[in-house]
């Protein structure tokens, strides 16, 4: 593995690693190697606006990914998954980084999601109301319990990793709070409230 990183590239890599570690904590599990390596190597995806075109997914699959991602991480007082380009991140991961087995699981899951949505509501998943999308995702999440590497696990992992490694979230949402903090060895007593704890 090459270690030829400029100081700025090294800093970006460390920042991305820290974001990946936070994402793993949120997932409550270790990230799969393909997603870990893909997230470290992939450049930040541009925000996927209404006119964004996928490179590897079909337009229907891309719309479904966007709808699922936005239900997992909706816009609140912070940007949502769509705002930071999670669908574009997932599209690139599908085309360049995840394993063939993961790709098969993801694409079959997206097809099944749309099929279930059409059977229940005569619409594609991306066209359903938020409450209908939530109900379907809750059902799929329930069916995924006590199983490993299902569609729900994979799309959730990709969404969270894509979100927390995006540039807008890294710059505006995540805040680095060093613990135990900076050490200042010799400062005036007045800077610490005129208290000496060693008397």
MDTraj code that builds the backbone (N, CA, C; nanometers):
import mdtraj as md
import numpy as np

residues = "UNK UNK UNK UNK UNK UNK UNK UNK UNK UNK UNK UNK UNK UNK UNK UNK UNK UNK UNK UNK UNK UNK UNK UNK UNK UNK UNK UNK UNK UNK UNK UNK UNK UNK UNK UNK UNK UNK UNK UNK UNK UNK UNK UNK UNK UNK UNK UNK UNK UNK UNK UNK UNK UNK UNK UNK UNK UNK UNK UNK UNK UNK UNK UNK UNK UNK UNK UNK UNK UNK UNK UNK UNK UNK UNK UNK UNK UNK UNK UNK UNK UNK UNK UNK UNK UNK UNK UNK UNK UNK UNK UNK UNK UNK UNK UNK UNK UNK UNK UNK UNK UNK UNK UNK UNK UNK UNK UNK UNK UNK UNK UNK UNK UNK UNK UNK UNK UNK UNK UNK UNK UNK UNK UNK UNK UNK UNK UNK UNK UNK UNK UNK UNK UNK UNK UNK UNK UNK UNK UNK UNK UNK UNK UNK UNK UNK UNK UNK UNK UNK UNK UNK UNK UNK UNK UNK UNK UNK UNK UNK UNK UNK UNK UNK UNK UNK UNK UNK UNK UNK UNK UNK UNK UNK UNK UNK UNK UNK UNK UNK UNK UNK UNK UNK UNK UNK UNK UNK UNK UNK UNK UNK UNK UNK UNK UNK UNK UNK UNK".split()
xyz = np.array([
    [0.0845, -0.1182, 0.0000],
    [0.0000, 0.0000, 0.0000],
    [0.0890, 0.1244, 0.0000],
    [0.0593, 0.2166, -0.0919],
    [0.1419, 0.3364, -0.1046],
    [0.1188, 0.4301, 0.0121],
    [0.2275, 0.4936, 0.0555],
    [0.2151, 0.5931, 0.1629],
    [0.2522, 0.7315, 0.1119],
    [0.2513, 0.7506, -0.0208],
    [0.2865, 0.8779, -0.0824],
    [0.1725, 0.9766, -0.0768],
    [0.1384, 1.0246, 0.0359],
    [0.0285, 1.1205, 0.0472],
    [0.0841, 1.2568, 0.0822],
    [0.0345, 1.3582, 0.0115],
    [0.0697, 1.4940, 0.0493],
    [0.0059, 1.5229, 0.1839],
    [0.0540, 1.6259, 0.2587],
    [-0.0068, 1.6568, 0.3880],
    [-0.1564, 1.6797, 0.3788],
    [-0.2015, 1.7499, 0.2715],
    [-0.3468, 1.7749, 0.2597],
    [-0.4222, 1.6473, 0.2288],
    [-0.3639, 1.5600, 0.1435],
    [-0.4287, 1.4324, 0.1132],
    [-0.4327, 1.3442, 0.2361],
    [-0.3249, 1.3439, 0.3149],
    [-0.3216, 1.2641, 0.4375],
    [-0.4277, 1.3125, 0.5348],
    [-0.4426, 1.4446, 0.5464],
    [-0.5439, 1.4992, 0.6367],
    [-0.6834, 1.4607, 0.5921],
    [-0.7073, 1.4637, 0.4597],
    [-0.8390, 1.4263, 0.4080],
    [-0.8676, 1.2804, 0.4351],
    [-0.7636, 1.1944, 0.4191],
    [-0.7807, 1.0525, 0.4447],
    [-0.8134, 1.0291, 0.5915],
    [-0.7442, 1.0965, 0.6797],
    [-0.7706, 1.0789, 0.8221],
    [-0.9106, 1.1278, 0.8579],
    [-0.9527, 1.2369, 0.7987],
    [-1.0872, 1.2865, 0.8236],
    [-1.1908, 1.1851, 0.7768],
    [-1.1691, 1.1293, 0.6590],
    [-1.2618, 1.0295, 0.6053],
    [-1.2613, 0.9046, 0.6935],
    [-1.1429, 0.8652, 0.7420],
    [-1.1350, 0.7490, 0.8324],
    [-1.2145, 0.7752, 0.9606],
    [-1.1998, 0.8954, 1.0146],
    [-1.2737, 0.9287, 1.1367],
    [-1.4240, 0.9239, 1.1102],
    [-1.4655, 0.9740, 0.9943],
    [-1.6076, 0.9706, 0.9598],
    [-1.6561, 0.8266, 0.9442],
    [-1.5735, 0.7416, 0.8849],
    [-1.6101, 0.6002, 0.8698],
    [-1.6224, 0.5322, 1.0055],
    [-1.5332, 0.5672, 1.0969],
    [-1.5416, 0.5082, 1.2311],
    [-1.6705, 0.5511, 1.3006],
    [-1.7090, 0.6770, 1.2832],
    [-1.8358, 0.7233, 1.3413],
    [-1.9535, 0.6506, 1.2785],
    [-1.9468, 0.6302, 1.1467],
    [-2.0546, 0.5590, 1.0780],
    [-2.0662, 0.4160, 1.1293],
    [-1.9528, 0.3516, 1.1530],
    [-1.9545, 0.2154, 1.2055],
    [-2.0182, 0.2110, 1.3435],
    [-1.9902, 0.3124, 1.4257],
    [-2.0518, 0.3183, 1.5588],
    [-2.2033, 0.3321, 1.5452],
    [-2.2489, 0.4169, 1.4529],
    [-2.3929, 0.4345, 1.4316],
    [-2.4589, 0.3068, 1.3825],
    [-2.3866, 0.2326, 1.2990],
    [-2.4414, 0.1074, 1.2473],
    [-2.4398, -0.0025, 1.3524],
    [-2.3549, 0.0130, 1.4523],
    [-2.3445, -0.0896, 1.5555],
    [-2.2749, -0.2135, 1.5051],
    [-2.1971, -0.1988, 1.3986],
    [-2.1272, -0.3132, 1.3411],
    [-2.0075, -0.2641, 1.2628],
    [-1.9165, -0.3564, 1.2352],
    [-1.8015, -0.3227, 1.1521],
    [-1.8474, -0.3062, 1.0080],
    [-1.7880, -0.2121, 0.9376],
    [-1.8202, -0.1943, 0.7966],
    [-1.7584, -0.3074, 0.7166],
    [-1.8258, -0.3472, 0.6089],
    [-1.7691, -0.4504, 0.5235],
    [-1.6458, -0.3950, 0.4535],
    [-1.5475, -0.4806, 0.4234],
    [-1.4239, -0.4326, 0.3611],
    [-1.4473, -0.3577, 0.2302],
    [-1.5400, -0.4040, 0.1473],
    [-1.5630, -0.3385, 0.0185],
    [-1.6154, -0.1969, 0.0379],
    [-1.7040, -0.1766, 0.1330],
    [-1.7597, -0.0436, 0.1571],
    [-1.6557, 0.0452, 0.2246],
    [-1.5783, -0.0109, 0.3172],
    [-1.4721, 0.0653, 0.3831],
    [-1.3714, 0.1160, 0.2796],
    [-1.3219, 0.0258, 0.1956],
    [-1.2225, 0.0648, 0.0951],
    [-1.2817, 0.1595, -0.0089],
    [-1.4042, 0.1325, -0.0497],
    [-1.4689, 0.2203, -0.1471],
    [-1.4862, 0.3606, -0.0944],
    [-1.5284, 0.3728, 0.0301],
    [-1.5486, 0.5054, 0.0892],
    [-1.4169, 0.5791, 0.1066],
    [-1.3095, 0.5069, 0.1348],
    [-1.1782, 0.5716, 0.1481],
    [-1.1251, 0.6181, 0.0129],
    [-1.1570, 0.5452, -0.0928],
    [-1.1014, 0.5756, -0.2238],
    [-1.1908, 0.6641, -0.3088],
    [-1.3213, 0.6601, -0.2843],
    [-1.4139, 0.7374, -0.3676],
    [-1.4049, 0.8849, -0.3332],
    [-1.4103, 0.9689, -0.4345],
    [-1.4164, 1.1120, -0.4088],
    [-1.5568, 1.1458, -0.3638],
    [-1.5704, 1.2599, -0.2993],
    [-1.7006, 1.3034, -0.2530],
    [-1.7944, 1.3161, -0.3717],
    [-1.9102, 1.2548, -0.3610],
    [-2.0084, 1.2621, -0.4693],
    [-2.0726, 1.3994, -0.4716],
    [-2.1006, 1.4514, -0.5897],
    [-2.1711, 1.5790, -0.5955],
    [-2.3135, 1.5619, -0.5474],
    [-2.3730, 1.6700, -0.4997],
    [-2.5119, 1.6634, -0.4551],
    [-2.5997, 1.6176, -0.5704],
    [-2.6866, 1.5228, -0.5431],
    [-2.7724, 1.4669, -0.6475],
    [-2.9022, 1.5454, -0.6532],
    [-2.9061, 1.6445, -0.7383],
    [-3.0267, 1.7254, -0.7532],
    [-3.1286, 1.6546, -0.8399],
    [-3.2381, 1.7227, -0.8707],
    [-3.3457, 1.6606, -0.9491],
    [-3.2999, 1.6102, -1.0852],
    [-3.1998, 1.6769, -1.1458],
    [-3.1568, 1.6362, -1.2791],
    [-3.0385, 1.5420, -1.2806],
    [-2.9956, 1.4935, -1.1652],
    [-2.8782, 1.4063, -1.1590],
    [-2.9038, 1.2764, -1.2343],
    [-2.8025, 1.2317, -1.3070],
    [-2.8154, 1.1070, -1.3838],
    [-2.7205, 1.0025, -1.3269],
    [-2.7690, 0.8826, -1.3025],
    [-2.6812, 0.7760, -1.2516],
    [-2.5908, 0.7226, -1.3616],
    [-2.4771, 0.6678, -1.3204],
    [-2.3845, 0.6065, -1.4159],
    [-2.4019, 0.4553, -1.4225],
    [-2.4390, 0.3937, -1.3098],
    [-2.4432, 0.2483, -1.3032],
    [-2.5830, 0.1932, -1.2751],
    [-2.6626, 0.2654, -1.2014],
    [-2.7990, 0.2230, -1.1721],
    [-2.8925, 0.2741, -1.2809],
    [-3.0064, 0.2080, -1.2966],
    [-3.1087, 0.2598, -1.3879],
    [-3.1747, 0.3807, -1.3210],
    [-3.2423, 0.4660, -1.3977],
    [-3.3109, 0.5793, -1.3349],
    [-3.4096, 0.5372, -1.2260],
    [-3.4803, 0.4263, -1.2464],
    [-3.5739, 0.3776, -1.1449],
    [-3.5036, 0.3319, -1.0183],
    [-3.3927, 0.2602, -1.0351],
    [-3.3140, 0.2154, -0.9194],
    [-3.2558, 0.3354, -0.8450],
    [-3.2074, 0.4332, -0.9193],
    [-3.1488, 0.5530, -0.8609],
    [-3.2537, 0.6298, -0.7797],
    [-3.3748, 0.6398, -0.8342],
    [-3.4834, 0.7086, -0.7628],
    [-3.5196, 0.6335, -0.6359],
    [-3.5227, 0.4994, -0.6430],
    [-3.5549, 0.4195, -0.5243],
    [-3.4474, 0.4345, -0.4176],
    [-3.3201, 0.4344, -0.4583],
    [-3.2103, 0.4550, -0.3626],
    [-3.2256, 0.5897, -0.2943],
    [-3.2562, 0.6938, -0.3721],
    [-3.2740, 0.8266, -0.3153],
    [-3.3882, 0.8322, -0.2160],
    [-3.4994, 0.7655, -0.2502],
    [-3.6155, 0.7656, -0.1607],
    [-3.5859, 0.6912, -0.0311],
    [-3.5194, 0.5762, -0.0412],
    [-3.4839, 0.4992, 0.0790],
    [-3.3865, 0.5789, 0.1657],
    [-3.2835, 0.6349, 0.1022],
    [-3.1826, 0.7102, 0.1770],
    [-3.2449, 0.8292, 0.2489],
    [-3.3386, 0.8954, 0.1834],
    [-3.4005, 1.0125, 0.2456],
    [-3.4919, 0.9735, 0.3613],
    [-3.5491, 0.8546, 0.3573],
    [-3.6304, 0.8083, 0.4710],
    [-3.5396, 0.7673, 0.5874],
    [-3.4201, 0.7151, 0.5572],
    [-3.3269, 0.6766, 0.6631],
    [-3.2667, 0.8011, 0.7284],
    [-3.2256, 0.8976, 0.6474],
    [-3.1657, 1.0220, 0.6979],
    [-3.2351, 1.1414, 0.6319],
    [-3.3551, 1.1762, 0.6793],
    [-3.4279, 1.2877, 0.6184],
    [-3.3701, 1.4233, 0.6584],
    [-3.4057, 1.5230, 0.5824],
    [-3.3633, 1.6597, 0.6154],
    [-3.4364, 1.7048, 0.7411],
    [-3.3609, 1.7575, 0.8359],
    [-3.4186, 1.8182, 0.9569],
    [-3.3541, 1.9560, 0.9682],
    [-3.2907, 1.9839, 1.0811],
    [-3.2138, 2.1074, 1.0894],
    [-3.0739, 2.0866, 1.0301],
    [-3.0451, 1.9640, 0.9874],
    [-2.9222, 1.9319, 0.9141],
    [-2.9626, 1.8777, 0.7776],
    [-2.8711, 1.8753, 0.6813],
    [-2.9062, 1.8250, 0.5479],
    [-2.9499, 1.6794, 0.5518],
    [-3.0356, 1.6429, 0.4586],
    [-3.0777, 1.5039, 0.4452],
    [-2.9860, 1.4290, 0.3491],
    [-3.0121, 1.3001, 0.3313],
    [-2.9303, 1.2167, 0.2437],
    [-2.9287, 1.2683, 0.1002],
    [-3.0428, 1.3158, 0.0513],
    [-3.0468, 1.3689, -0.0848],
    [-2.9643, 1.4962, -0.0979],
    [-2.9648, 1.5779, 0.0056],
    [-2.8929, 1.7058, 0.0013],
    [-2.7428, 1.6883, -0.0152],
    [-2.6886, 1.5783, 0.0346],
    [-2.5431, 1.5599, 0.0324],
    [-2.4979, 1.4581, -0.0723],
    [-2.5876, 1.4140, -0.1588],
    [-2.5495, 1.3277, -0.2699],
    [-2.5354, 1.1807, -0.2388],
    [-2.6093, 1.1294, -0.1419],
    [-2.5993, 0.9864, -0.1088],
    [-2.6353, 0.8969, -0.2277],
    [-2.7410, 0.9269, -0.3075],
    [-2.7680, 0.8389, -0.4224],
    [-2.6507, 0.8291, -0.5196],
    [-2.5812, 0.9410, -0.5442],
    [-2.4645, 0.9381, -0.6330],
    [-2.3519, 0.8542, -0.5719],
    [-2.3371, 0.8614, -0.4394],
    [-2.2377, 0.7795, -0.3700],
    [-2.2711, 0.6310, -0.3865],
    [-2.3976, 0.5946, -0.3643],
    [-2.4392, 0.4542, -0.3775],
    [-2.4201, 0.4077, -0.5211],
    [-2.4550, 0.4921, -0.6175],
    [-2.4377, 0.4589, -0.7591],
    [-2.2920, 0.4256, -0.7880],
    [-2.2011, 0.5065, -0.7386],
    [-2.0585, 0.4806, -0.7624],
    [-2.0110, 0.3554, -0.6901],
    [-2.0585, 0.3345, -0.5682],
    [-2.0208, 0.2135, -0.4943],
    [-2.0668, 0.0884, -0.5691],
    [-2.1876, 0.0925, -0.6256],
    [-2.2402, -0.0221, -0.7008],
    [-2.1531, -0.0501, -0.8228],
    [-2.1130, 0.0551, -0.8920],
    [-2.0380, 0.0362, -1.0151],
    [-1.8914, 0.0041, -0.9970],
    [-1.8321, 0.0477, -0.8844],
    [-1.6869, 0.0392, -0.8744],
    [-1.6310, -0.0327, -0.7520],
    [-1.7100, -0.0500, -0.6471],
    [-1.6482, -0.0961, -0.5228],
    [-1.7119, -0.2175, -0.4561],
    [-1.8427, -0.2259, -0.4482],
    [-1.9002, -0.3371, -0.3724],
    [-1.8808, -0.4686, -0.4470],
    [-1.8880, -0.5780, -0.3734],
    [-1.8645, -0.7100, -0.4317],
    [-1.9816, -0.7505, -0.5215],
    [-1.9596, -0.8463, -0.6124],
    [-2.0708, -0.8944, -0.6956],
    [-2.1886, -0.9462, -0.6126],
    [-2.1600, -1.0145, -0.5016],
    [-2.2691, -1.0659, -0.4167],
    [-2.3481, -0.9497, -0.3554],
    [-2.2772, -0.8455, -0.3094],
    [-2.3457, -0.7288, -0.2530],
    [-2.4285, -0.6572, -0.3596],
    [-2.3738, -0.6491, -0.4789],
    [-2.4467, -0.5843, -0.5896],
    [-2.5743, -0.6620, -0.6213],
    [-2.5644, -0.7933, -0.6248],
    [-2.6821, -0.8768, -0.6503],
    [-2.7873, -0.8556, -0.5422],
    [-2.7438, -0.8538, -0.4160],
    [-2.8363, -0.8319, -0.3038],
    [-2.9042, -0.6959, -0.3151],
    [-2.8258, -0.5929, -0.3460],
    [-2.8809, -0.4575, -0.3539],
    [-2.9808, -0.4445, -0.4676],
    [-2.9438, -0.4909, -0.5859],
    [-3.0321, -0.4752, -0.7012],
    [-3.1587, -0.5599, -0.6873],
    [-3.1458, -0.6801, -0.6323],
    [-3.2641, -0.7633, -0.6085],
    [-3.3544, -0.6982, -0.5047],
    [-3.2935, -0.6385, -0.4020],
    [-3.3719, -0.5695, -0.2996],
    [-3.4469, -0.4499, -0.3542],
    [-3.3820, -0.3724, -0.4408],
    [-3.4498, -0.2569, -0.5026],
    [-3.5660, -0.3026, -0.5898],
    [-3.5446, -0.4113, -0.6651],
    [-3.6531, -0.4651, -0.7482],
    [-3.7681, -0.5139, -0.6609],
    [-3.7357, -0.5839, -0.5527],
    [-3.8388, -0.6326, -0.4615],
    [-3.9140, -0.5197, -0.3935],
    [-3.8421, -0.4134, -0.3603],
    [-3.9037, -0.2974, -0.2966],
    [-4.0058, -0.2335, -0.3895],
    [-3.9685, -0.2147, -0.5152],
    [-4.0618, -0.1567, -0.6124],
    [-4.1799, -0.2502, -0.6385],
    [-4.1524, -0.3801, -0.6449],
    [-4.2591, -0.4772, -0.6683],
    [-4.3609, -0.4744, -0.5532],
    [-4.3112, -0.4691, -0.4303],
    [-4.3988, -0.4629, -0.3135],
    [-4.4793, -0.3333, -0.3125],
    [-4.4131, -0.2225, -0.3475],
    [-4.4817, -0.0930, -0.3507],
    [-4.5922, -0.0926, -0.4553],
    [-4.5638, -0.1489, -0.5720],
    [-4.6651, -0.1528, -0.6793],
    [-4.7821, -0.2436, -0.6425],
    [-4.7515, -0.3552, -0.5758],
    [-4.8582, -0.4471, -0.5348],
    [-4.9497, -0.3825, -0.4315],
    [-4.8909, -0.3051, -0.3404],
    [-4.9693, -0.2452, -0.2322],
    [-5.0356, -0.1134, -0.2715],
    [-4.9672, -0.0355, -0.3565],
    [-5.0161, 0.1008, -0.3821],
    [-5.0211, 0.1387, -0.5299],
    [-4.9868, 0.0456, -0.6185],
    [-4.9882, 0.0697, -0.7633],
    [-4.8945, 0.1833, -0.8053],
    [-4.7863, 0.2018, -0.7294],
    [-4.6856, 0.3039, -0.7615],
    [-4.5476, 0.2497, -0.7280],
    [-4.4459, 0.3064, -0.7946],
    [-4.3086, 0.2736, -0.7585],
    [-4.2794, 0.3273, -0.6187],
    [-4.1818, 0.2678, -0.5504],
    [-4.1498, 0.3095, -0.4136],
    [-4.1185, 0.4584, -0.4062],
    [-4.0428, 0.5091, -0.5030],
    [-4.0022, 0.6503, -0.5011],
    [-4.1209, 0.7450, -0.5140],
    [-4.2333, 0.6957, -0.5673],
    [-4.3520, 0.7806, -0.5887],
    [-4.4519, 0.7748, -0.4738],
    [-4.4241, 0.6939, -0.3726],
    [-4.5164, 0.6814, -0.2599],
    [-4.5039, 0.8002, -0.1650],
    [-4.6072, 0.8216, -0.0860],
    [-4.6010, 0.9221, 0.0202],
    [-4.5021, 0.8751, 0.1265],
    [-4.4472, 0.9703, 0.2019],
    [-4.3463, 0.9377, 0.3035],
    [-4.3972, 0.8333, 0.4029],
    [-4.5221, 0.8450, 0.4456],
    [-4.5771, 0.7497, 0.5435],
    [-4.5841, 0.6093, 0.4842],
    [-4.6181, 0.5981, 0.3558],
    [-4.6230, 0.4672, 0.2901],
    [-4.4820, 0.4091, 0.2767],
    [-4.3857, 0.4945, 0.2425],
    [-4.2475, 0.4480, 0.2334],
    [-4.1977, 0.3988, 0.3691],
    [-4.2288, 0.4747, 0.4736],
    [-4.1870, 0.4354, 0.6086],
    [-4.2463, 0.3005, 0.6480],
    [-4.3732, 0.2792, 0.6141],
    [-4.4392, 0.1536, 0.6496],
    [-4.3710, 0.0350, 0.5801],
    [-4.3387, 0.0511, 0.4517],
    [-4.2719, -0.0573, 0.3791],
    [-4.1304, -0.0824, 0.4331],
    [-4.0576, 0.0250, 0.4603],
    [-3.9218, 0.0085, 0.5128],
    [-3.9220, -0.0525, 0.6527],
    [-4.0217, -0.0172, 0.7333],
    [-4.0329, -0.0756, 0.8673],
    [-4.0570, -0.2260, 0.8568],
    [-4.1402, -0.2645, 0.7613],
    [-4.1677, -0.4070, 0.7415],
    [-4.0414, -0.4811, 0.6962],
    [-3.9687, -0.4215, 0.6014],
    [-3.8462, -0.4837, 0.5518],
    [-3.7413, -0.4922, 0.6624],
    [-3.7312, -0.3868, 0.7440],
    [-3.6364, -0.3883, 0.8555],
    [-3.6716, -0.4991, 0.9537],
    [-3.8003, -0.5164, 0.9813],
    [-3.8441, -0.6230, 1.0718],
    [-3.8102, -0.7607, 1.0177],
    [-3.8286, -0.7791, 0.8873],
    [-3.7980, -0.9083, 0.8249],
    [-3.6474, -0.9358, 0.8222],
    [-3.5674, -0.8299, 0.8325],
    [-3.4211, -0.8448, 0.8272],
    [-3.3590, -0.8778, 0.9623],
    [-3.4375, -0.8666, 1.0694],
    [-3.3827, -0.8952, 1.2014],
    [-3.3392, -1.0403, 1.2097],
    [-3.2290, -1.0621, 1.2814],
    [-3.1703, -1.1954, 1.3002],
    [-3.1213, -1.2569, 1.1697],
    [-3.1022, -1.1744, 1.0670],
    [-3.0410, -1.2189, 0.9420],
    [-2.9191, -1.1308, 0.9181],
    [-2.8320, -1.1757, 0.8311],
    [-2.7131, -1.0942, 0.8034],
    [-2.7058, -1.0603, 0.6553],
    [-2.6532, -0.9431, 0.6271],
    [-2.6267, -0.8948, 0.4924],
    [-2.7486, -0.9001, 0.4007],
    [-2.8618, -0.8563, 0.4529],
    [-2.9821, -0.8454, 0.3704],
    [-2.9773, -0.7134, 0.2939],
    [-3.0746, -0.6941, 0.2052],
    [-3.0870, -0.5680, 0.1326],
    [-3.0954, -0.4513, 0.2296],
    [-3.1750, -0.4651, 0.3350],
    [-3.1916, -0.3542, 0.4284],
    [-3.0602, -0.3191, 0.4976],
    [-2.9850, -0.4213, 0.5405],
    [-2.8557, -0.3951, 0.6032],
    [-2.7626, -0.3209, 0.5073],
    [-2.7614, -0.3650, 0.3825],
    [-2.6694, -0.3077, 0.2841],
    [-2.7069, -0.1640, 0.2489],
    [-2.8340, -0.1370, 0.2225],
    [-2.8741, -0.0010, 0.1852],
    [-2.8576, 0.0941, 0.3034],
    [-2.8817, 0.0445, 0.4230],
    [-2.8628, 0.1282, 0.5423],
    [-2.7154, 0.1615, 0.5610],
    [-2.6290, 0.0616, 0.5446],
    [-2.4856, 0.0833, 0.5590],
    [-2.4346, 0.1819, 0.4541],
    [-2.4750, 0.1637, 0.3286],
    [-2.4312, 0.2542, 0.2225],
    [-2.4815, 0.3963, 0.2465],
    [-2.6047, 0.4085, 0.2934],
    [-2.6619, 0.5411, 0.3196],
    [-2.5854, 0.6130, 0.4302],
    [-2.5627, 0.5446, 0.5398],
    [-2.4946, 0.6073, 0.6543],
    [-2.3499, 0.6420, 0.6202],
    [-2.2803, 0.5513, 0.5527],
    [-2.1417, 0.5780, 0.5142],
    [-2.1369, 0.6934, 0.4139],
    [-2.2251, 0.6908, 0.3143],
    [-2.2282, 0.7985, 0.2155],
    [-2.2572, 0.9333, 0.2786],
    [-2.3457, 0.9337, 0.3767],
    [-2.3827, 1.0582, 0.4438],
    [-2.2674, 1.1137, 0.5267],
    [-2.2108, 1.0304, 0.6124],
    [-2.1105, 1.0790, 0.7063],
    [-1.9731, 1.1004, 0.6443],
    [-1.9498, 1.0516, 0.5222],
    [-1.8234, 1.0800, 0.4550],
    [-1.8395, 1.1886, 0.3490],
    [-1.9577, 1.2485, 0.3398],
    [-1.9782, 1.3566, 0.2425],
    [-1.9140, 1.4851, 0.2925],
    [-1.8725, 1.5674, 0.1994],
    [-1.8068, 1.6936, 0.2359],
    [-1.8981, 1.7875, 0.3141],
    [-2.0257, 1.8068, 0.2718],
    [-2.1107, 1.8982, 0.3490],
    [-2.1305, 1.8558, 0.4943],
    [-2.1460, 1.7254, 0.5180],
    [-2.1641, 1.6782, 0.6560],
    [-2.0343, 1.6924, 0.7331],
    [-1.9222, 1.6578, 0.6702],
    [-1.7937, 1.6710, 0.7372],
    [-1.7619, 1.8138, 0.7772],
    [-1.8000, 1.9087, 0.6925],
    [-1.7686, 2.0493, 0.7201],
    [-1.8694, 2.1170, 0.8119],
    [-1.9961, 2.0794, 0.8003],
    [-2.1001, 2.1570, 0.8678],
    [-2.1763, 2.0853, 0.9786],
    [-2.1674, 1.9526, 0.9842],
    [-2.2471, 1.8780, 1.0823],
    [-2.1582, 1.8140, 1.1891],
    [-2.0547, 1.7428, 1.1455],
    [-1.9654, 1.6765, 1.2410],
    [-1.8706, 1.7791, 1.2999],
    [-1.8504, 1.7725, 1.4285],
    [-1.7587, 1.8640, 1.4953],
    [-1.6565, 1.7822, 1.5716],
    [-1.5315, 1.8168, 1.5534],
    [-1.4248, 1.7447, 1.6228],
    [-1.4032, 1.8081, 1.7591],
    [-1.4186, 1.7284, 1.8626],
    [-1.3976, 1.7756, 1.9987],
    [-1.2855, 1.6921, 2.0593],
    [-1.1625, 1.7453, 2.0609],
    [-1.0508, 1.6644, 2.1087],
    [-1.0651, 1.6296, 2.2568],
    [-1.0435, 1.5033, 2.2869],
    [-1.0514, 1.4565, 2.4251],
    [-0.9190, 1.3888, 2.4552],
    [-0.8501, 1.4197, 2.5604],
    [-0.8928, 1.5014, 2.6736],
    [-0.8809, 1.6507, 2.6502],
    [-0.8342, 1.6946, 2.5356],
    [-0.8242, 1.8369, 2.5082],
    [-0.6793, 1.8786, 2.4917],
    [-0.6611, 2.0046, 2.4592],
    [-0.5278, 2.0577, 2.4383],
    [-0.4564, 2.0762, 2.5723],
    [-0.3277, 2.0513, 2.5723],
    [-0.2485, 2.0706, 2.6937],
    [-0.1666, 2.1988, 2.6794],
    [-0.1864, 2.2904, 2.7721],
    [-0.1052, 2.4116, 2.7787],
    [-0.0232, 2.4027, 2.9066],
    [0.1055, 2.3850, 2.8912],
    [0.1907, 2.3577, 3.0064],
    [0.2177, 2.4743, 3.0983],
    [0.2278, 2.5939, 3.0448],
    [0.2657, 2.7070, 3.1286],
    [0.1798, 2.8264, 3.0901],
    [0.0756, 2.8506, 3.1686],
    [-0.0141, 2.9620, 3.1400],
    [-0.0328, 3.0436, 3.2673],
    [-0.0684, 3.1710, 3.2525],
    [-0.0930, 3.2524, 3.3724],
    [-0.2112, 3.1977, 3.4515],
    [-0.2008, 3.2055, 3.5828],
    [-0.3074, 3.1576, 3.6705],
    [-0.4390, 3.2300, 3.6437],
    [-0.4303, 3.3554, 3.5983],
    [-0.5521, 3.4325, 3.5693],
    [-0.6323, 3.3714, 3.4541],
    [-0.5665, 3.2950, 3.3638],
    [-0.6365, 3.2324, 3.2510],
    [-0.7237, 3.1149, 3.2936],
    [-0.7043, 3.0658, 3.4150],
    [-0.7833, 2.9521, 3.4634],
    [-0.8609, 2.9895, 3.5892],
    [-0.9033, 3.1149, 3.5967],
    [-0.9895, 3.1573, 3.7072],
    [-0.9185, 3.1843, 3.8371],
    [-0.7880, 3.2100, 3.8338],
    [-0.7088, 3.2394, 3.9543],
    [-0.7213, 3.1298, 4.0592],
    [-0.7306, 3.0060, 4.0187],
    [-0.7405, 2.8952, 4.1127],
    [-0.6178, 2.8059, 4.0959],
    [-0.5592, 2.7752, 4.2031],
    [-0.4480, 2.6828, 4.2032],
    [-0.4934, 2.5586, 4.2794],
    [-0.5027, 2.4460, 4.2084],
    [-0.5554, 2.3231, 4.2684],
    [-0.4465, 2.2440, 4.3399],
    [-0.3254, 2.2998, 4.3435],
    [-0.2162, 2.2239, 4.4082],
    [-0.1772, 2.2829, 4.5430],
    [-0.2518, 2.3793, 4.5954],
    [-0.2186, 2.4407, 4.7254],
    [-0.2359, 2.3408, 4.8369],
])
top = md.Topology()
chain = top.add_chain()
for i, resn in enumerate(residues, 1):
    res = top.add_residue(resn, chain, resSeq=i)
    for name in ("N", "CA", "C"):
        top.add_atom(name, md.element.get_by_symbol(name[0]), res)
traj = md.Trajectory(xyz[None], top)
